[in-house]
Amino acid sequence: MTTALPARSLAWRELLLSWYAGARRDLPWRRTRDPYAIWISETMLQQTRVDTVIPYYERFLRALPTVASLAEAPEEQVLALWSGLGYYRRARMLHAAARRVAKSHGGSIPSDLEGLRGLEGVGAYTAGAVASIAFGKRAAVVDGNVARVLARLFAIEDDVKSTRGNARVWRLAEDLVPDREGDSGDWNQALMELGATVCVPGTPKCGDCPLRDHCAAREAGTARELPRVPVRKAVREMNRVAVVLASSKAVLLARRRPNVLFGGLWEPPSVQRGPGGESGDGEKRDGDLRGLALSLGIEVERLEAVGAVTHLLSHRRLQVEVLRGALGRSRRFPLPGPDYDAIEPVSLGRLAAIPHARLARRILEVANVPARGLL
């Protein structure tokens, strides 16, 4: 059902587009209409800051410049190019979707919403972004920036992440897309740009907003309070200890099993070490560490505590104690625990070519292991 919009809502279309033409940031994915490049950028930008994405986007396209090259690439290469960007399920879904494009769409990315939504990992937002920006189709997008802009412009009191609030925001976004084919790409990007740079979370820069005279929340004095969002879940604390065994040429890394956190990524082997262990048993905690050290062929007493890393995930805070020791000459190591499916010494020059999380990189930095070539 179409939402009836106040007449004044249509008056600010030209104001916003004119503002966007002069204020838009020069971002690499805005210099192309290549649907593959736009798809890559929109996938990377989910829950990730623009300044973080840019070097990853550029490196990814240098290595895999076409959907065919992505489809043919081994998963390890895709994850390595994604290493440090986080939310690795995005990379796996992107890879699977590229293979589907190659197999079922003749190697061409679908231009319509239905075809795009049929690809792995492509939801309503990504489909709308690719369809409108790359193909000029009339399609809406709603991300966090757009939801915030529309919640303030129309003084939406519903939680925008609730079923009702999300549906209302999407109806507004769909009704506001220009009717003429080819105009929706700039329109959607203008809304996103306004939310990213002016209508920001917390305290919006209303004095810089081209739509300040059309904003219902500003008129009502509620701009800082909107959008309504649910209370964040409590952050779960997780404590681990990582053992870094390194020489001047290599470091020992283990690969996480596919079905666990950071699945498929390489890291210095670690073990759970909560306060007093999972059951509050300090003896168990020390035993877990000793068991890990034993499997790596080193005594706990020969490990040096070199620091700690705090790593934040969406609903988890990882506290990782870092111990360092010398990497011996052995070339064969048993698996260091049930979370791993492979372990091997990795030359320092190869670190950039294997999949790893930013957490692993930070652990290596604390242990003073030089990780050359990493973003």
HELIX and SHEET records of a PDB file:
HELIX    1   1 ALA A    7  ALA A   11  5                                   5    
HELIX    2   2 TRP A   12  ALA A   23  1                                  12    
HELIX    3   3 PRO A   28  ARG A   31  5                                   4    
HELIX    4   4 PRO A   35  MET A   44  1                                  10    
HELIX    5   5 VAL A   50  ALA A   63  1                                  14    
HELIX    6   6 VAL A   67  GLU A   72  1                                   6    
HELIX    7   7 GLU A   75  TRP A   82  1                                   8    
HELIX    8   8 ARG A   89  SER A  104  1                                  16    
HELIX    9   9 LEU A  113  ARG A  117  1                                   5    
HELIX   10  10 ALA A  124  PHE A  135  1                                  12    
HELIX   11  11 GLY A  144  LEU A  153  1                                  10    
HELIX   12  12 THR A  163  LEU A  176  1                                  14    
HELIX   13  13 SER A  184  THR A  197  1                                  14    
HELIX   14  14 CYS A  206  ASP A  208  5                                   3    
HELIX   15  15 ARG A  212  HIS A  214  5                                   3    
HELIX   16  16 ALA A  216  ALA A  220  1                                   5    
HELIX   17  17 ALA A  223  GLU A  225  5                                   3    
HELIX   18  18 GLY A  282  SER A  295  1                                  14    
HELIX   19  19 VAL A  300  ARG A  302  5                                   3    
HELIX   20  20 LEU A  348  ALA A  353  5                                   6    
HELIX   21  21 ARG A  358  VAL A  366  1                                   9    
SHEET    1   A 4 SER A 270  GLN A 272  0                                        
SHEET    2   A 4 ARG A 236  ALA A 246 -1                                        
SHEET    3   A 4 ARG A 316  ALA A 326  1                                        
SHEET    4   A 4 GLU A 304  LEU A 312 -1                                        
SHEET    1   B 3 TRP A 266  GLU A 267  0                                        
SHEET    2   B 3 ALA A 250  ARG A 256 -1                                        
SHEET    3   B 3 TYR A 340  SER A 347 -1                                        
END                                                                             
